[in-house]
Amino acid sequence: MIAVGPRPASWVDDAIRAGGGTPVDDPGDAVGLVWCPPLEPEGLGRLLAAHPSIRWVQLPLAGIEDFTAAGVVDPARTWTCAKGSYAQPVAEHALALTLAGLRHLPERIAARSWGEPKGSSLYGQRVVILGGGGITTELLRLLAPMRVDATVVRRRPEPVDGAGRTVSPAELPDVLPGAAVVYLALALTPDTAGIIDEEQLRRMDRRAWLVNVARGSHVVTDALVKALQEGWIAGAALDVTDPEPLPRDHPLWSAPNCIVTPHTANTWEMVRPLLSERISTNVSRFAAGEPLVGLVDPAAGY
């Protein structure tokens, strides 16, 4: 018996049935809950407080900072999120942003004259990826044919397939120099907010691009604006910003070396079938008593 919130959704019911479960209208009859957009974390907290029989909650996003900030992700229940579900389209977008920056595509798309030939190749370059989850795994697969020298920065510095080395966040300042691209693909927690600040931006090469497909708050925006204006780095390609949406008059819009996409690394058209698959898989596993996919560590916040 699986409930759906905060609103009924026929496609979620279909996903529950595809996993062998039964969708129910009354959360009091449910042992599991699939929570979908709109997020309404406070509403989730109230529903769970009223229905202690719910033992498992499936959240719709990979990043769950809104739910942890609201204090609803408690260790008394099993929690899963969509981490890993959207890894392929997000990694694809990260690569597209990278190539667009290195090849100066925004400038050339807007050009009305031949201009100055310029651009650089990603082949054989050093890259740094912050985060060791599904997006990083998929991104490394996409980068493999380009023979990049990849360093992954993650909380637990365990080896990652496709990376030349893995280091802890304490070693971030040491691995930034010399990288052609620095990717942000990590969860947002109190420890990772502002992880790219003025100090780290100054450590990056003048030829380096910063590519953020994680959360805008990973970057200190004022420091990034200064870095772009003063040429500390070559450019930034951002699918996420702080603030978000980015105001019309924000200086990032006018920076010639900045590419901004409106949080579209995974659009709803991409999300829905991937989330449906995650729901079906976890409903099936929950019923069988098997380990769930995308487990959340309430203590870590992701």
C-alpha positions as CSV (number, residue, x, y, z in Angstrom):
1,M,0.0,0.0,0.0
2,I,1.7,3.2,-1.2
3,A,0.3,6.7,-0.9
4,V,1.1,9.6,-3.2
5,G,1.5,13.3,-2.1
6,P,1.2,16.2,-2.0
7,R,-1.3,15.8,-4.9
8,P,-2.7,12.8,-6.7
9,A,-0.8,11.9,-9.9
10,S,-2.0,9.2,-12.3
11,W,1.5,8.7,-13.7
12,V,2.8,8.0,-10.1
13,D,0.0,5.5,-9.6
14,D,1.0,3.8,-12.8
15,A,4.6,3.6,-11.6
16,I,3.6,2.1,-8.3
17,R,1.5,-0.5,-10.1
18,A,4.4,-1.3,-12.4
19,G,6.4,-2.1,-9.4
20,G,3.8,-4.5,-8.1
21,G,2.4,-2.1,-5.5
22,T,-1.1,-0.7,-4.8
23,P,-1.7,3.1,-4.7
24,V,-4.0,4.2,-2.0
25,D,-5.8,7.5,-1.4
26,D,-5.7,7.4,2.4
27,P,-2.1,7.8,3.8
28,G,-3.4,6.0,6.9
29,D,-3.6,2.8,4.9
30,A,-0.1,3.2,3.5
31,V,3.3,1.8,4.6
32,G,5.1,3.8,1.9
33,L,4.8,7.3,0.4
34,V,5.9,8.7,-2.9
35,W,6.3,12.5,-2.6
36,C,6.3,14.5,-5.8
37,P,6.5,18.2,-6.9
38,P,5.4,20.6,-5.7
39,L,7.8,19.9,-2.9
40,E,6.0,21.4,0.1
41,P,8.4,20.0,2.7
42,E,6.3,21.4,5.6
43,G,3.3,19.5,4.2
44,L,5.3,16.3,4.1
45,G,6.3,16.8,7.7
46,R,2.7,17.3,8.8
47,L,1.5,14.2,6.8
48,L,4.2,12.0,8.3
49,A,3.5,13.2,11.9
50,A,-0.1,12.2,11.3
51,H,0.6,8.8,9.8
52,P,3.4,7.0,11.7
53,S,2.6,3.8,9.8
54,I,4.5,5.1,6.8
55,R,7.9,3.4,7.0
56,W,9.4,4.5,3.6
57,V,9.4,7.8,1.8
58,Q,10.5,8.3,-1.9
59,L,11.5,11.9,-2.6
60,P,11.5,13.2,-6.2
61,L,14.8,15.0,-6.5
62,A,18.4,14.0,-6.2
63,G,19.2,17.0,-3.9
64,I,17.1,17.0,-0.8
65,E,18.4,20.1,1.0
66,D,14.9,21.6,1.1
67,F,13.6,18.6,3.1
68,T,16.6,18.4,5.4
69,A,16.4,22.2,6.1
70,A,12.7,21.6,7.1
71,G,13.7,18.9,9.5
72,V,11.5,16.2,8.0
73,V,14.2,13.7,7.1
74,D,14.3,11.7,10.3
75,P,16.2,8.4,10.9
76,A,13.1,6.7,12.1
77,R,12.0,6.0,8.5
78,T,13.7,4.7,5.4
79,W,14.3,7.5,2.9
80,T,15.2,7.3,-0.8
81,C,15.6,10.1,-3.3
82,A,16.2,10.3,-7.0
83,K,20.0,10.5,-6.8
84,G,21.5,8.7,-9.8
85,S,18.2,8.7,-11.7
86,Y,19.0,11.9,-13.6
87,A,22.7,11.3,-13.9
88,Q,22.8,10.7,-17.7
89,P,21.0,13.9,-18.9
90,V,22.8,16.0,-16.3
91,A,26.2,14.6,-17.3
92,E,25.3,15.2,-20.9
93,H,24.5,18.8,-20.2
94,A,27.7,19.3,-18.3
95,L,29.7,18.1,-21.3
96,A,27.7,20.3,-23.6
97,L,28.4,23.3,-21.4
98,T,32.1,22.4,-21.3
99,L,32.4,22.2,-25.1
100,A,30.4,25.4,-25.6
101,G,32.8,27.2,-23.3
102,L,36.0,25.8,-24.6
103,R,34.9,26.4,-28.2
104,H,33.5,29.9,-27.6
105,L,30.1,28.8,-29.1
106,P,27.9,31.5,-27.5
107,E,30.1,34.1,-29.1
108,R,30.1,32.5,-32.5
109,I,26.4,31.9,-32.4
110,A,25.8,35.6,-31.9
111,A,28.5,36.7,-34.3
112,R,27.8,38.5,-37.6
113,S,31.4,38.6,-38.8
114,W,34.2,36.2,-39.2
115,G,36.1,37.3,-36.1
116,E,39.2,35.9,-34.5
117,P,39.8,32.1,-34.6
118,K,40.1,30.8,-31.1
119,G,39.2,27.8,-29.0
120,S,40.7,24.9,-27.1
121,S,40.3,21.1,-27.0
122,L,39.2,19.0,-24.1
123,Y,41.3,16.0,-25.3
124,G,44.1,15.1,-22.8
125,Q,43.2,17.9,-20.4
126,R,43.2,17.8,-16.6
127,V,39.8,18.1,-15.1
128,V,38.6,18.2,-11.5
129,I,35.1,16.9,-10.5
130,L,33.6,17.7,-7.1
131,G,31.2,14.9,-6.1
132,G,31.4,11.2,-6.3
133,G,27.8,10.2,-7.2
134,G,25.9,9.2,-10.2
135,I,26.5,12.4,-12.2
136,T,30.3,12.0,-11.8
137,T,30.1,8.3,-12.8
138,E,28.3,9.2,-16.0
139,L,30.4,12.3,-16.7
140,L,33.6,10.2,-16.4
141,R,32.1,7.7,-19.0
142,L,31.5,10.6,-21.4
143,L,34.9,12.0,-20.9
144,A,36.7,8.7,-21.2
145,P,37.1,8.8,-25.1
146,M,38.7,12.3,-24.6
147,R,41.4,10.7,-22.4
148,V,41.2,13.4,-19.8
149,D,43.2,13.2,-16.6
150,A,40.4,13.3,-14.0
151,T,40.6,14.0,-10.3
152,V,37.5,13.4,-8.2
153,V,37.0,15.3,-4.9
154,R,34.6,13.5,-2.5
155,R,33.8,13.2,1.2
156,R,35.1,9.6,1.2
157,P,38.2,9.5,-1.0
158,E,37.6,6.0,-2.3
159,P,38.5,5.1,-5.9
160,V,36.1,6.0,-8.6
161,D,36.1,4.2,-12.0
162,G,37.5,6.4,-14.7
163,A,39.2,8.8,-12.4
164,G,43.0,8.9,-12.1
165,R,42.8,9.7,-8.4
166,T,40.3,10.6,-5.7
167,V,41.0,13.0,-2.9
168,S,39.2,14.5,0.1
169,P,37.8,18.0,0.2
170,A,40.8,19.1,2.3
171,E,43.0,18.5,-0.8
172,L,40.8,20.7,-3.1
173,P,43.2,23.6,-3.0
174,D,46.0,21.4,-4.2
175,V,44.2,19.9,-7.2
176,L,42.6,23.0,-8.7
177,P,45.8,24.5,-10.2
178,G,46.4,23.1,-13.7
179,A,42.8,21.9,-14.3
180,A,41.2,23.0,-17.6
181,V,37.7,22.3,-16.3
182,V,36.4,22.2,-12.7
183,Y,33.0,20.5,-12.5
184,L,30.5,20.8,-9.6
185,A,28.4,17.7,-9.3
186,L,28.0,17.3,-5.5
187,A,25.2,17.4,-3.0
188,L,24.4,20.7,-1.2
189,T,25.1,20.4,2.5
190,P,26.3,22.9,5.1
191,D,29.8,21.6,4.4
192,T,29.6,22.2,0.7
193,A,27.8,25.5,0.6
194,G,30.3,28.1,-0.8
195,I,32.9,25.5,-1.5
196,I,34.0,27.5,-4.5
197,D,34.9,30.9,-3.0
198,E,37.4,33.6,-3.9
199,E,40.3,31.6,-2.5
200,Q,39.5,28.6,-4.7
201,L,38.7,30.7,-7.8
202,R,42.1,32.4,-7.4
203,R,43.8,29.0,-7.3
204,M,42.2,28.0,-10.7
205,D,44.1,28.6,-13.9
206,R,43.3,31.6,-16.0
207,R,42.4,29.2,-18.8
208,A,40.0,27.2,-16.6
209,W,36.3,26.9,-16.9
210,L,33.9,26.3,-14.0
211,V,30.9,24.1,-14.9
212,N,28.2,23.9,-12.3
213,V,25.3,21.3,-12.7
214,A,24.8,20.8,-8.9
215,R,23.4,23.7,-6.9
216,G,24.0,27.5,-7.2
217,S,24.9,27.8,-3.5
218,H,28.1,25.8,-4.0
219,V,29.6,29.0,-5.5
220,V,30.0,32.4,-3.8
221,T,28.4,34.4,-6.6
222,D,30.0,37.7,-5.9
223,A,33.4,36.1,-6.0
224,L,32.6,34.4,-9.3
225,V,31.5,37.7,-10.8
226,K,34.8,39.3,-9.8
227,A,36.7,36.3,-11.1
228,L,35.0,36.6,-14.5
229,Q,35.4,40.4,-14.7
230,E,39.1,40.4,-13.7
231,G,40.1,37.3,-15.7
232,W,41.1,35.0,-12.9
233,I,39.4,32.1,-14.9
234,A,38.5,31.8,-18.5
235,G,34.8,31.4,-17.9
236,A,31.9,29.8,-16.1
237,A,29.0,27.6,-17.5
238,L,26.2,27.5,-15.0
239,D,23.0,25.5,-15.0
240,V,22.3,26.6,-11.5
241,T,22.9,30.0,-9.8
242,D,22.6,31.7,-6.5
243,P,20.1,33.4,-6.5
244,E,17.8,31.3,-8.7
245,P,16.2,32.4,-10.9
246,L,19.0,34.8,-11.8
247,P,17.5,38.4,-11.8
248,R,17.4,40.1,-15.2
249,D,19.9,42.8,-14.2
250,H,22.5,40.4,-12.6
251,P,26.0,40.9,-13.9
252,L,26.4,37.3,-14.8
253,W,24.1,37.8,-17.7
254,S,26.4,40.5,-19.3
255,A,29.6,38.7,-18.6
256,P,30.9,37.6,-22.1
257,N,32.6,34.6,-20.6
258,C,29.6,33.2,-18.7
259,I,27.0,30.7,-20.0
260,V,23.8,30.4,-18.0
261,T,21.1,27.8,-18.7
262,P,17.9,28.0,-16.5
263,H,18.3,24.7,-14.5
264,T,17.5,22.6,-17.5
265,A,20.1,19.9,-17.3
266,N,17.1,17.7,-16.7
267,T,13.8,19.0,-17.8
268,W,10.4,17.6,-16.7
269,E,10.2,15.7,-20.0
270,M,13.5,14.0,-19.0
271,V,12.6,13.6,-15.3
272,R,9.2,12.0,-15.5
273,P,10.2,8.7,-17.1
274,L,13.4,8.4,-15.1
275,L,11.5,9.1,-11.8
276,S,8.8,6.6,-12.8
277,E,11.5,4.0,-13.2
278,R,13.0,4.8,-9.8
279,I,9.5,4.6,-8.2
280,S,8.7,1.2,-9.8
281,T,12.1,-0.2,-8.9
282,N,11.9,0.8,-5.2
283,V,8.2,-0.3,-4.8
284,S,9.3,-3.7,-6.0
285,R,12.3,-3.8,-3.8
286,F,10.4,-2.5,-0.8
287,A,7.8,-5.2,-1.1
288,A,10.5,-7.9,-1.5
289,G,12.5,-6.6,1.5
290,E,15.5,-5.9,-0.8
291,P,17.9,-2.9,-0.5
292,L,16.4,0.2,-2.0
293,V,18.0,2.4,-4.6
294,G,19.0,6.0,-3.8
295,L,19.1,5.5,-0.1
296,V,19.4,8.8,1.9
297,D,21.7,9.1,4.9
298,P,19.8,11.5,7.2
299,A,23.0,12.3,9.1
300,A,24.9,13.3,6.0
301,G,21.9,15.1,4.4
302,Y,21.9,13.3,1.0
